[in-house]
Amino acid sequence: MKIVLKRDKCISAGTCVAISPEVFELDEEGKVTLKNPTGDDEQTIIDAARSCPTQAIEIYDDDGKQIVP
């Protein structure tokens, strides 16, 4: 699984952090960053990405197919 962050889309909603605080965090600018890309189970990471209101987090499977959004 590959996580791609679109920081220019991030509006600091923080839902990703609330769902998966081991993987995502907000930096000093309030933008999403990766804390630990393998810090949670895949489904929780996917749920966190889907929770983003601006689709700032993209998830790809091991074959490169986009899962989220």
VMD Tcl script that builds the backbone (N, CA, C; Angstrom):
set m [mol new atoms 207]
animate dup $m
set s [atomselect $m all]
$s set {name element resname resid chain x y z} {
  {N N MET 1 A 0.833 -1.169 0.000}
  {CA C MET 1 A 0.000 0.000 0.000}
  {C C MET 1 A 0.886 1.243 0.000}
  {N N LYS 2 A 0.479 2.218 -0.811}
  {CA C LYS 2 A 1.207 3.479 -0.902}
  {C C LYS 2 A 0.262 4.618 -0.530}
  {N N ILE 3 A 0.739 5.540 0.308}
  {CA C ILE 3 A -0.041 6.702 0.735}
  {C C ILE 3 A 0.561 7.936 0.082}
  {N N VAL 4 A -0.293 8.700 -0.604}
  {CA C VAL 4 A 0.143 9.945 -1.235}
  {C C VAL 4 A -0.653 11.089 -0.617}
  {N N LEU 5 A 0.060 12.093 -0.125}
  {CA C LEU 5 A -0.589 13.248 0.490}
  {C C LEU 5 A -0.618 14.416 -0.479}
  {N N LYS 6 A -1.753 15.032 -0.618}
  {CA C LYS 6 A -1.934 16.241 -1.434}
  {C C LYS 6 A -2.083 17.412 -0.471}
  {N N ARG 7 A -0.947 17.867 0.051}
  {CA C ARG 7 A -0.962 18.880 1.109}
  {C C ARG 7 A -1.656 20.176 0.692}
  {N N ASP 8 A -1.632 20.489 -0.598}
  {CA C ASP 8 A -2.292 21.706 -1.063}
  {C C ASP 8 A -3.814 21.612 -0.916}
  {N N LYS 9 A -4.351 20.410 -0.813}
  {CA C LYS 9 A -5.788 20.213 -0.619}
  {C C LYS 9 A -6.184 20.168 0.856}
  {N N CYS 10 A -5.222 19.966 1.739}
  {CA C CYS 10 A -5.505 19.793 3.167}
  {C C CYS 10 A -6.040 21.087 3.771}
  {N N ILE 11 A -7.167 20.969 4.508}
  {CA C ILE 11 A -7.757 22.129 5.174}
  {C C ILE 11 A -7.714 21.976 6.702}
  {N N SER 12 A -6.907 21.072 7.181}
  {CA C SER 12 A -6.694 20.868 8.619}
  {C C SER 12 A -7.925 20.366 9.359}
  {N N ALA 13 A -8.771 19.609 8.678}
  {CA C ALA 13 A -9.964 19.063 9.328}
  {C C ALA 13 A -9.581 18.112 10.463}
  {N N GLY 14 A -8.519 17.349 10.261}
  {CA C GLY 14 A -8.009 16.470 11.301}
  {C C GLY 14 A -8.728 15.147 11.470}
  {N N THR 15 A -9.666 14.826 10.593}
  {CA C THR 15 A -10.372 13.551 10.740}
  {C C THR 15 A -9.439 12.365 10.529}
  {N N CYS 16 A -8.463 12.534 9.656}
  {CA C CYS 16 A -7.498 11.451 9.436}
  {C C CYS 16 A -6.706 11.164 10.712}
  {N N VAL 17 A -6.332 12.219 11.405}
  {CA C VAL 17 A -5.589 12.082 12.663}
  {C C VAL 17 A -6.466 11.451 13.740}
  {N N ALA 18 A -7.718 11.849 13.782}
  {CA C ALA 18 A -8.640 11.297 14.778}
  {C C ALA 18 A -8.836 9.794 14.582}
  {N N ILE 19 A -8.882 9.345 13.340}
  {CA C ILE 19 A -9.109 7.932 13.036}
  {C C ILE 19 A -7.823 7.124 13.143}
  {N N SER 20 A -6.714 7.682 12.679}
  {CA C SER 20 A -5.451 6.935 12.664}
  {C C SER 20 A -4.286 7.823 13.121}
  {N N PRO 21 A -4.233 8.123 14.417}
  {CA C PRO 21 A -3.180 9.013 14.934}
  {C C PRO 21 A -1.783 8.414 14.882}
  {N N GLU 22 A -1.683 7.122 14.703}
  {CA C GLU 22 A -0.369 6.489 14.590}
  {C C GLU 22 A 0.243 6.691 13.204}
  {N N VAL 23 A -0.605 7.006 12.218}
  {CA C VAL 23 A -0.142 7.152 10.834}
  {C C VAL 23 A -0.078 8.620 10.408}
  {N N PHE 24 A -1.110 9.388 10.760}
  {CA C PHE 24 A -1.209 10.768 10.303}
  {C C PHE 24 A -1.063 11.750 11.456}
  {N N GLU 25 A -0.514 12.927 11.141}
  {CA C GLU 25 A -0.466 14.022 12.089}
  {C C GLU 25 A -0.500 15.323 11.306}
  {N N LEU 26 A -0.834 16.400 12.003}
  {CA C LEU 26 A -0.814 17.718 11.389}
  {C C LEU 26 A 0.460 18.423 11.816}
  {N N ASP 27 A 1.115 19.068 10.855}
  {CA C ASP 27 A 2.357 19.775 11.162}
  {C C ASP 27 A 2.059 21.178 11.700}
  {N N GLU 28 A 3.104 21.980 11.859}
  {CA C GLU 28 A 2.944 23.319 12.429}
  {C C GLU 28 A 2.105 24.240 11.540}
  {N N GLU 29 A 1.958 23.885 10.261}
  {CA C GLU 29 A 1.102 24.645 9.350}
  {C C GLU 29 A -0.334 24.122 9.355}
  {N N GLY 30 A -0.580 23.050 10.095}
  {CA C GLY 30 A -1.895 22.440 10.117}
  {C C GLY 30 A -2.159 21.539 8.924}
  {N N LYS 31 A -1.108 21.137 8.233}
  {CA C LYS 31 A -1.235 20.274 7.053}
  {C C LYS 31 A -0.883 18.831 7.414}
  {N N VAL 32 A -1.541 17.908 6.755}
  {CA C VAL 32 A -1.329 16.486 7.028}
  {C C VAL 32 A 0.085 16.055 6.639}
  {N N THR 33 A 0.674 15.237 7.493}
  {CA C THR 33 A 1.953 14.601 7.221}
  {C C THR 33 A 1.862 13.151 7.666}
  {N N LEU 34 A 2.797 12.348 7.195}
  {CA C LEU 34 A 2.862 10.951 7.605}
  {C C LEU 34 A 3.745 10.829 8.838}
  {N N LYS 35 A 3.175 10.285 9.876}
  {CA C LYS 35 A 3.918 10.022 11.102}
  {C C LYS 35 A 4.621 8.673 10.984}
  {N N ASN 36 A 3.855 7.651 10.563}
  {CA C ASN 36 A 4.366 6.296 10.394}
  {C C ASN 36 A 3.448 5.572 9.409}
  {N N PRO 37 A 3.840 5.444 8.143}
  {CA C PRO 37 A 2.955 4.870 7.131}
  {C C PRO 37 A 2.502 3.435 7.403}
  {N N THR 38 A 3.192 2.730 8.271}
  {CA C THR 38 A 2.800 1.351 8.592}
  {C C THR 38 A 2.322 1.234 10.040}
  {N N GLY 39 A 1.923 2.344 10.630}
  {CA C GLY 39 A 1.579 2.379 12.042}
  {C C GLY 39 A 0.193 1.889 12.402}
  {N N ASP 40 A -0.596 1.484 11.422}
  {CA C ASP 40 A -1.950 1.022 11.699}
  {C C ASP 40 A -2.314 -0.029 10.661}
  {N N ASP 41 A -3.433 -0.721 10.875}
  {CA C ASP 41 A -3.851 -1.721 9.894}
  {C C ASP 41 A -4.389 -1.020 8.644}
  {N N GLU 42 A -4.333 -1.711 7.531}
  {CA C GLU 42 A -4.695 -1.120 6.239}
  {C C GLU 42 A -6.100 -0.556 6.223}
  {N N GLN 43 A -7.067 -1.269 6.785}
  {CA C GLN 43 A -8.457 -0.789 6.728}
  {C C GLN 43 A -8.620 0.513 7.500}
  {N N THR 44 A -7.946 0.659 8.610}
  {CA C THR 44 A -8.033 1.897 9.377}
  {C C THR 44 A -7.417 3.060 8.602}
  {N N ILE 45 A -6.302 2.800 7.930}
  {CA C ILE 45 A -5.665 3.836 7.107}
  {C C ILE 45 A -6.593 4.240 5.960}
  {N N ILE 46 A -7.221 3.273 5.336}
  {CA C ILE 46 A -8.171 3.555 4.257}
  {C C ILE 46 A -9.349 4.359 4.781}
  {N N ASP 47 A -9.876 3.984 5.933}
  {CA C ASP 47 A -10.984 4.727 6.537}
  {C C ASP 47 A -10.583 6.165 6.847}
  {N N ALA 48 A -9.367 6.346 7.339}
  {CA C ALA 48 A -8.871 7.686 7.647}
  {C C ALA 48 A -8.776 8.519 6.370}
  {N N ALA 49 A -8.267 7.935 5.302}
  {CA C ALA 49 A -8.161 8.645 4.028}
  {C C ALA 49 A -9.536 8.999 3.483}
  {N N ARG 50 A -10.468 8.084 3.591}
  {CA C ARG 50 A -11.836 8.342 3.103}
  {C C ARG 50 A -12.540 9.422 3.915}
  {N N SER 51 A -12.111 9.632 5.134}
  {CA C SER 51 A -12.753 10.634 5.991}
  {C C SER 51 A -12.384 12.061 5.610}
  {N N CYS 52 A -11.353 12.228 4.800}
  {CA C CYS 52 A -10.884 13.560 4.427}
  {C C CYS 52 A -11.912 14.268 3.553}
  {N N PRO 53 A -12.398 15.445 3.984}
  {CA C PRO 53 A -13.429 16.134 3.203}
  {C C PRO 53 A -12.931 16.694 1.873}
  {N N THR 54 A -11.622 16.838 1.706}
  {CA C THR 54 A -11.082 17.395 0.460}
  {C C THR 54 A -10.311 16.366 -0.364}
  {N N GLN 55 A -10.341 15.120 0.047}
  {CA C GLN 55 A -9.647 14.030 -0.645}
  {C C GLN 55 A -8.152 14.323 -0.792}
  {N N ALA 56 A -7.559 14.814 0.287}
  {CA C ALA 56 A -6.134 15.159 0.290}
  {C C ALA 56 A -5.231 13.940 0.473}
  {N N ILE 57 A -5.825 12.781 0.758}
  {CA C ILE 57 A -5.047 11.556 0.963}
  {C C ILE 57 A -5.464 10.538 -0.085}
  {N N GLU 58 A -4.493 10.085 -0.854}
  {CA C GLU 58 A -4.736 9.044 -1.847}
  {C C GLU 58 A -4.062 7.761 -1.385}
  {N N ILE 59 A -4.732 6.651 -1.603}
  {CA C ILE 59 A -4.204 5.341 -1.248}
  {C C ILE 59 A -4.169 4.481 -2.507}
  {N N TYR 60 A -3.027 3.823 -2.719}
  {CA C TYR 60 A -2.845 2.919 -3.848}
  {C C TYR 60 A -2.493 1.534 -3.313}
  {N N ASP 61 A -2.996 0.497 -3.989}
  {CA C ASP 61 A -2.634 -0.861 -3.572}
  {C C ASP 61 A -1.251 -1.203 -4.105}
  {N N ASP 62 A -0.787 -2.382 -3.815}
  {CA C ASP 62 A 0.570 -2.803 -4.192}
  {C C ASP 62 A 0.762 -2.909 -5.705}
  {N N ASP 63 A -0.341 -2.995 -6.446}
  {CA C ASP 63 A -0.263 -3.055 -7.911}
  {C C ASP 63 A -0.357 -1.672 -8.542}
  {N N GLY 64 A -0.475 -0.623 -7.723}
  {CA C GLY 64 A -0.556 0.737 -8.223}
  {C C GLY 64 A -1.964 1.218 -8.519}
  {N N LYS 65 A -2.971 0.390 -8.208}
  {CA C LYS 65 A -4.354 0.778 -8.445}
  {C C LYS 65 A -4.818 1.692 -7.313}
  {N N GLN 66 A -5.436 2.818 -7.699}
  {CA C GLN 66 A -5.911 3.762 -6.697}
  {C C GLN 66 A -7.138 3.209 -5.981}
  {N N ILE 67 A -7.063 3.208 -4.644}
  {CA C ILE 67 A -8.165 2.713 -3.809}
  {C C ILE 67 A -8.990 3.877 -3.284}
  {N N VAL 68 A -8.316 4.935 -2.847}
  {CA C VAL 68 A -8.952 6.123 -2.275}
  {C C VAL 68 A -8.357 7.336 -2.944}
  {N N PRO 69 A -9.085 8.352 -3.313}
  {CA C PRO 69 A -10.547 8.399 -3.311}
  {C C PRO 69 A -11.126 7.622 -4.468}
}
mol reanalyze $m
mol bondsrecalc $m
mol representation Tube
mol addrep $m
